């Protein structure tokens, strides 16, 4: 698949890099189209490449020791992912699957040191990504340890609306297919519980659901729930 430099240039990560430096980076890259539901890599697989998401959305999941699957990260356009070498790992700690049809760039893992040494801004971006992932992980651990389920679900939906939302009519649409099972895996609860909560929220005018769709109608109301406020 041919790499469109203008599309890559439009990503925030590359907006200040020179044309020459960008061309050198892309010389070593391979572009791939990933169909919704297909995996880019699997948990435990040897980390032969690292990646950049150009278009679409990805879900990164992990299977815990007790067999529970959890969603640990949503990958958005412009995000680097799968850089196991930066984490001092030889394998991928999770499975990355396309939540919608996606386009990715991939580079051989052996090029990671050269990638960051020759492109300081990309190195900073990778460090920031790692920091954000750690902060999000700590936040979610704290939420699951101390908060009731409805608050956790409210936090998860608000984060999705902020990171992947677009204005649509009278609300904010999560801009990729999202299921109740996905939300359950993000919040450490069950599909039944998420279904019950979302049905209640729809009745109260906080959200509108649909098949793999979620529209946030009342962000302030959800924020109140996330903060523990009661009607």
C-alpha positions as CSV (number, residue, x, y, z in Angstrom):
1,X,0.0,0.0,0.0
2,X,1.4,3.4,-1.0
3,X,2.1,5.9,1.7
4,X,0.5,9.4,1.2
5,X,3.0,11.8,2.7
6,X,0.4,14.6,2.9
7,X,-1.8,12.5,5.1
8,X,1.1,11.7,7.4
9,X,2.1,15.4,7.4
10,X,-1.4,16.3,8.6
11,X,-0.8,14.4,11.9
12,X,0.2,16.5,14.8
13,X,3.2,14.3,15.5
14,X,4.8,15.3,12.1
15,X,3.6,18.8,11.7
16,X,7.1,20.4,12.4
17,X,9.4,17.8,10.9
18,X,11.2,18.8,7.7
19,X,10.2,17.2,4.4
20,X,13.6,15.6,4.2
21,X,13.4,14.0,7.6
22,X,9.9,12.9,7.0
23,X,10.9,11.2,3.7
24,X,13.7,9.4,5.5
25,X,11.3,8.1,8.1
26,X,8.8,7.0,5.5
27,X,11.5,5.2,3.5
28,X,11.7,2.5,6.1
29,X,7.9,2.4,6.8
30,X,5.3,0.0,5.4
31,X,1.7,1.0,5.2
32,X,-1.1,-1.5,6.0
33,X,-4.8,-1.4,5.9
34,X,-6.5,-3.3,8.8
35,X,-10.1,-4.4,8.5
36,X,-12.3,-3.9,11.5
37,X,-11.9,-6.9,13.9
38,X,-8.5,-7.9,12.6
39,X,-5.5,-7.9,14.8
40,X,-2.3,-5.9,14.2
41,X,-0.5,-8.0,16.8
42,X,-1.4,-10.5,19.5
43,X,-0.5,-10.5,23.2
44,X,2.8,-12.4,23.7
45,X,3.8,-12.2,20.1
46,X,7.4,-11.3,19.4
47,X,7.6,-7.5,18.9
48,X,9.0,-7.3,15.4
49,X,7.5,-3.9,14.5
50,X,6.3,-0.7,16.1
51,X,3.5,1.3,14.6
52,X,1.7,4.6,14.0
53,X,-2.0,4.8,13.5
54,X,-2.8,7.1,10.5
55,X,-6.5,6.5,10.2
56,X,-9.2,4.6,12.2
57,X,-9.3,3.4,15.8
58,X,-7.7,0.4,17.6
59,X,-8.5,-1.3,20.8
60,X,-5.6,-2.8,22.9
61,X,-6.7,-5.6,25.1
62,X,-5.0,-7.8,27.7
63,X,-6.0,-11.2,29.0
64,X,-5.3,-11.4,32.8
65,X,-4.0,-14.4,34.6
66,X,-7.6,-15.4,35.6
67,X,-8.7,-15.3,31.9
68,X,-10.5,-11.9,32.0
69,X,-10.1,-9.7,29.0
70,X,-9.8,-6.0,29.6
71,X,-9.4,-3.0,27.3
72,X,-6.3,-1.1,28.4
73,X,-6.1,1.5,25.7
74,X,-7.9,3.0,22.7
75,X,-5.4,4.1,20.0
76,X,-6.3,7.3,18.1
77,X,-5.0,8.7,14.8
78,X,-1.5,10.1,15.2
79,X,-0.7,7.7,18.2
80,X,2.4,5.6,18.2
81,X,1.8,2.1,19.6
82,X,3.4,-1.3,19.9
83,X,6.8,0.1,20.8
84,X,7.7,-2.8,23.1
85,X,11.5,-1.9,22.8
86,X,10.9,1.4,24.6
87,X,9.3,-0.6,27.5
88,X,12.3,-3.0,27.6
89,X,10.1,-5.9,26.3
90,X,10.7,-8.4,23.6
91,X,7.0,-9.2,23.2
92,X,3.7,-7.2,22.9
93,X,2.0,-6.9,26.3
94,X,-1.5,-6.8,24.7
95,X,-3.5,-7.5,21.5
96,X,-4.2,-4.5,19.2
97,X,-7.4,-4.9,17.1
98,X,-9.0,-2.5,14.7
99,X,-12.3,-1.1,16.1
100,X,-12.9,0.4,12.6
101,X,-11.2,0.0,9.3
102,X,-7.7,1.5,9.9
103,X,-4.5,2.4,8.2
104,X,-1.2,2.0,10.0
105,X,2.4,2.5,9.3
106,X,4.9,0.0,10.7
107,X,8.7,0.1,11.1
108,X,11.0,-2.8,12.2
109,X,11.6,-2.8,15.9
110,X,15.4,-2.7,15.4
111,X,15.0,0.8,14.0
112,X,13.4,2.2,17.2
113,X,16.8,3.6,18.6
114,X,17.5,5.3,15.3
115,X,13.9,6.5,15.1
116,X,14.1,8.4,18.4
117,X,17.7,9.5,18.2
118,X,17.3,11.2,14.9
119,X,13.8,12.7,15.7
120,X,13.8,14.3,19.1
121,X,10.2,15.4,18.9
122,X,9.1,11.8,18.1
123,X,11.1,10.6,21.1
124,X,9.4,13.2,23.3
125,X,6.0,12.1,21.9
126,X,6.8,8.4,22.7
127,X,7.8,9.4,26.3
128,X,4.6,11.4,26.6
129,X,2.5,8.4,25.3
130,X,4.1,6.1,27.9
131,X,3.5,8.7,30.6
132,X,-0.1,9.1,29.6
133,X,-0.6,5.3,29.5
134,X,0.8,5.0,33.0
135,X,-1.4,7.9,34.3
136,X,-4.5,6.4,32.7
137,X,-3.7,3.0,34.1
138,X,-3.2,4.4,37.6
139,X,-6.5,6.4,37.3
140,X,-8.4,3.3,36.2
141,X,-6.9,1.1,38.9
142,X,-7.9,3.8,41.4
143,X,-11.4,4.0,40.0
144,X,-11.9,0.2,40.0
145,X,-10.5,0.0,43.6
146,X,-12.6,2.8,45.1
147,X,-15.6,3.7,43.0
148,X,-18.9,2.0,42.4
149,X,-19.6,0.7,38.9
150,X,-21.8,3.6,37.6
151,X,-19.1,6.1,38.4
152,X,-16.5,4.0,36.6
153,X,-18.7,3.7,33.5
154,X,-19.4,7.5,33.6
155,X,-15.7,8.2,33.7
156,X,-15.0,5.8,30.8
157,X,-17.8,7.3,28.6
158,X,-16.6,10.9,29.3
159,X,-13.0,9.9,28.4
160,X,-14.2,8.4,25.1
161,X,-16.3,11.5,24.3
162,X,-13.3,13.8,25.0
163,X,-10.7,11.7,23.1
164,X,-12.8,10.4,20.2
165,X,-16.0,12.4,20.2
166,X,-17.5,14.6,17.4
167,X,-20.4,16.9,17.6
168,X,-23.5,15.5,16.1
169,X,-26.9,17.1,16.4
170,X,-27.7,17.6,20.0
171,X,-24.8,15.5,21.4
172,X,-21.3,14.1,21.1
173,X,-20.9,10.9,19.1
174,X,-18.2,8.4,20.0
175,X,-16.5,8.4,16.6
176,X,-15.9,4.6,16.2
177,X,-18.0,1.5,16.8
178,X,-18.3,1.0,20.5
179,X,-20.2,-1.9,22.2
180,X,-21.5,-2.4,25.7
181,X,-19.0,-5.3,26.0
182,X,-16.2,-2.8,25.2
183,X,-17.3,-0.5,28.0
184,X,-17.6,-3.5,30.4
185,X,-14.0,-4.5,29.5
186,X,-12.8,-0.9,30.1
187,X,-14.4,-0.7,33.5
188,X,-13.9,-4.2,35.0
189,X,-17.6,-5.1,35.1
190,X,-20.1,-7.2,33.3
191,X,-22.1,-6.7,30.1
192,X,-25.4,-7.1,32.1
193,X,-24.4,-4.3,34.4
194,X,-23.3,-1.9,31.6
195,X,-26.6,-2.6,29.7
196,X,-28.6,-1.8,32.9
197,X,-26.7,1.4,33.5
198,X,-26.9,2.7,29.9
199,X,-30.7,1.9,29.8
200,X,-31.1,4.0,32.9
201,X,-29.1,6.8,31.4
202,X,-31.1,6.7,28.2
203,X,-34.3,7.0,30.2
204,X,-32.9,10.1,32.0
205,X,-31.7,11.7,28.7
206,X,-28.0,11.4,29.4
207,X,-27.1,9.3,26.4
208,X,-28.6,7.7,23.3
209,X,-27.5,4.2,22.4
210,X,-27.7,2.0,19.3
211,X,-25.9,-0.9,17.7
212,X,-22.3,-0.2,18.4
213,X,-23.1,3.5,18.8
214,X,-23.2,5.9,21.7
215,X,-24.2,9.6,21.7
216,X,-23.5,11.6,24.8
217,X,-26.4,14.1,25.3
218,X,-25.7,15.5,28.7
219,X,-22.0,15.7,29.5
220,X,-22.6,17.8,32.6
221,X,-25.0,15.2,33.9
222,X,-22.5,12.4,33.3
223,X,-19.7,14.4,35.0
224,X,-21.9,14.8,38.1
225,X,-22.3,11.0,38.2
226,X,-18.6,10.5,37.7
227,X,-17.9,12.8,40.6
228,X,-20.3,11.0,42.8
229,X,-23.1,13.5,42.9
230,X,-26.6,12.3,43.5
231,X,-30.0,13.4,42.2
